Amino acid sequence: MKKTKRSFFYRARGDSPFKLLLVNLALVVVCLIILWPVLRVVTISLRPLGTLFSTDLRIIPEGATLKAYYRTLFEIDFFNWLKNSLVIAFITAFMGTSLAATSAYAFSRFRFSLKQPGLVFLLVTQMFPAALMLLPLYIMLVRLQLINTYIGLVIAYTSTALPFCIWILKGYYDTIPPDLEESAMVDGATQLQAFYKIILPLSTPALAITFLFSFMTAWSEYLVARVIIQKSSLHTWTIGLYTLQGQYQTEWGTFAAASLLVSLPVVIIFLFTAKYLVSGLTLGAVKG
């Protein structure tokens, strides 16, 4: 009995069952704390009148209805908002990842006089909030006649996400041994071919993170889109949801339902890229 009790609380090799039980309980509590706000949004979307405040703590409220989801899908311009956001976010993610991949490779592999100042400058730009750069950005886009266009918003989002993406990829490229490229160039490959055929495939985890970060930068942003996009036909979902807020009344049920629906693309993209978000793909790539 004493031996069984001792093995439950203490084990020489590996974690004891008691420690694993505590860890699992802690994880369950943390998950419940994280999921609770999401469940409250689900509750608001199912309420008959879409009321925001209620003393009822049930997840499925009394008289639950799907009218808010019906209104979101068929009575407001939700799919147009979603289409605009998806187009802008995917173009931003593609442009941000492409530019960051080549720029970070230059910072990682080449030597030039402004290398360190350039990296510091990129890091400093991340300290300024988007609102501070909004006025000069708006003036530039007006002069380029890019207000109320997809490309104008893509330029704004790409320039915002690019410095951080370059730092992510530069740090990852530094962990890849240069011997791989040198071996490829000995076999007749150019520097560009070595980059595309060797470095990029090995950088899949960092590229996935960069793509996801660039996508999220464009997907959930409101302030810049509010200033640059003024046509209702080009509204993103962040601007579109704001139109549900009136002076005297806010459609909380529709607001909550739309908020849950716009989270689905992000979840789907994360599920597709999750398998790439691992490190150690270069392990064993260089044979000693």
Secondary structure, 3 states (H helix, E strand, C coil): CHHHHHHHHCCCCCCCHHHHHHHHHHHHHHHHHHHHHHHHHHHHHHCCCCCCCCCCCCCCCCCCCCHHHHHHHHCCCHHHHHHHHHHHHHHHHHHHHHHHHHHHHHHHHCCCCCHHHHHHHHHHHCCCCCCCCHHHHHHHHHHCCCCCCHHHHHHHHHHHHHHHHHHHHHHHHHCCCCHHHHHHHHCCCCHHHHHHHHHHHHCHHHHHHHHHHHHHHHHCCCHHHHHHCCCHHHCCHHHHHHCCECCCCECHHHHHHHHHHCHHHHHHHHHHHHHHCCCCCCCCCCCC
